[in-house]
Structure formats: structure tokens, C-alpha cells
Amino acid sequence: CAIPSWWAWYATRAACAAWSASGASELQLRVATLTANVELAEDLSSIEKLQRAYGYYVDKGLWEDLSELFTENAVANYPAGVFVGHKSIREHLYMNVGGHPMGEIGLGNGRLYDHMNIQPVVHIDAGGMSAHGRWRAFAMFGSPGGAAVWAEGVYEMQYTKENGVWKINKLDYY
């Protein structure tokens, strides 16, 4: 059974071993390998879309949409503190990032929060239900009064697949 690209070897290896043990034909082994590769490629694409959505929602101040990208019991470790669960993460986004009270979508007056997530390195764990990734954040922040800064940092992310949808389970920003 041929092992494809480096990022998919673990899932296809398990699929190949299971099919080989069952006495499957070479064609069945090939179909199993291709199926596993497609599933991994789709998962990787979904995780990358999830992280791009995270950056876009931060840019635009879409706090409700952003908080829905997290699992119910997610942990987010930002410079402003550690926030656990949807409610805590949502409150942080409104108050500390958006600069205004709960319920006001968007960035506060005079705020800029361009937030690009680049240079992804994502690994999907065996079983395809969890993953971890590292992203570089490159950002430009502006606040009332005209103060502006360039910033960069690293996101260490853990993802979980819930009901077929990838979500952020843990976020560490350095």
C-alpha cells in the first residue's frame, strides 16, 4: 500500500494496515488510501478556513460570529488574560478588543484592528477529530487619539471536530 504525502501518512498507514489484514484487493486498498487522503485534505482546508475566519472576524469586530468559532468549553489565553468558555471569551472580545460594552458589534470609534493570520503549520491528529496548529499573526492596531502600532505574534491553536465542524478548543497567543 503506497503511503502518500508526509502529512497524511498516519491515517493512510492505519487504513492500509486494516485493509491488508482483511485480505482486501489492491484496488480496495487504493480506494481506502485515496478516501483517507481526501478526508485529511478536506479537514486541513476546513481548519485553514476556520483560522482565516478568526482573523477576518477580529478585523471587522464581528464578536458574536468570532465567539461561535470556539467550542463551548474553549480556553483562550490572550495578553489580557485567560478566558474560559463562550461567555468569557465573548466578553473579552467586546470589552478588551472592541473597546465597548456587550451588544455593540464592530470596533469602537477610532479603533483599527487589521489582523492577518499567516504561515500556517497544521497537524491533524490520528483519528481526525483533533488537530493543532501554529500561525503567525501580523497586525496593525489603532486606538482613539491616533495611536497606532504594528504587532506580530504566534498563535498556538488546538482544534476539535464537533459534529463534523472544526472549532477552536484552545488558543494561546504569544
N, C-alpha and C positions, 0 to 999 in steps of 0.2 A: 504494500500500500504506500503510495508516494506521499511524502509529507510536504505540504505547500509552504508558503511564505513563513518567515520566522515568527510572526505574531499569532499565527493560527495553529502552530504545531501541537500544542497541548490538547486542544479539542479534537482535532482530526486524529491524533495519535490514539486517543481513547475510543473514538468511533471505529477506527481501523482495527484495533485490538478486539473490540466487541464483535465486529462483523467477521473477522478472521476466525475467532473462536466458534462462531455459529456455522462455519463452513460455507459462508456466502461466496458467490461467484465474484470474479474480478470486476464485472460490471456493477454489481451491487456495492462492492467496496468503493468503486469510483463515485457512484451516486451518493453514498454516505459521506465521502470526503468532500465532494462539491457542496452538499447540503450544509455540512458543518462550516465550510468556508463562507458560504453566503450568509448564514446566521451571524457569524462573527463580524463580517463586513457591515451588515446592517446594524448590529449593535454598536460598533465603532462609530459609524456615521451618526447614529442617534445620540451618542454621548457628545460628539463634537457639536451637533446642532444644539443640544442642551446647554453646553457651555457658551456657545455664541449667543443664545437667547439670554443667558445670565448677563453677559456683557451689555447687550442691547437694552435690556430692561433697566439696568443700572444707569446707562446713558440717558434714557428718557424718563427716568423716575417712575416707572411702572411697578410700584411696590407690591401691589396685590398679585400681579402676574409673576413677579420675581419670587415672592414667597411661596407660590404654588410649585415652583421648581424643586422645592425641598421636601423630603419625607416628613411625616408628621412628628417624628422624634429626632429630627436632624440637629446637629451641633455645628454652629458657625463661630469660628474663632477669628475675630477681626481685631485690629489695634484698639478699638473702642471697648473690647470686652468679649466674653464668651456668651453666646445666646443659644438657648436650647428650646427647640420646638417652634412650630409655626408662629405662635403668638409673639414670643420673644424676638424672633428674627424679624418679623413684620414691624414690630415697634422700633427696633433698632434702625431699620431701613427708613421709616418715616422720620424719626427724630434726628438721628445722627448723620444720615446720608442725605436725606431730602431736606432737612432743615425746617420742618414744620410739623404740626401735630397730626395725629392719626386722622385718616379720612381725606387728606389733601393729596391727590395724585400729582406727580411731577416734582421737579426740583423747585426749591424755594427761590424767591426773587434774587437775582444776581448770582445764582449758582450755575456752575458748569461742571459736568462730571463725565467727560469722554473717557471711556473705559474699554480698551481693546484687550482681548484675551488671545495671545499668540503663542507659537512654539509648543503645540500640544505633544505630550508623550502620554499615551493612554494604554493601560494593560487591562484586559478583561480576564477575570479570574476563571479557573476551571469551573465548569458548570454554567457559566454565562449569566449568573444572577447578581454578581457584584463586580466592580471594577475600581481601579484607582488611576488617577491622572495627575500630571503636573503641567501647569500653564504659566506663562509669564504674562503679567498684567502690565500694560503700558498705558498711562493715563495722564490727562490734563484736568486739573481741578481749579475751579474758580469760585470765589466766595464774594459776598456783598462787600462793597468798598473797593473792588478792583484787584484784590489779591489773587494771584494765580500761581500755580506750581505744576511742574512736570513731576510725575511719580512713576515708579515701577516697583514690582514686587513679584512674588511667586505664590501661586495657589497650589496647595496640595489638596486634592479632592478625593473623596470616596463616593462612589455611586452605587445605588441599589436599583434593581429592576423590580418594579411593583406592578402587577397585573399587566405585564408586557410593556411598561413605560419606564424609562430610565429617569431617576431623580437623584438629587444631591442628598447624600446621607451625612457627610461631614465635609466641612470646608475649613481649611487652615490657611490664613493669608499671612505671608511674611514679607 
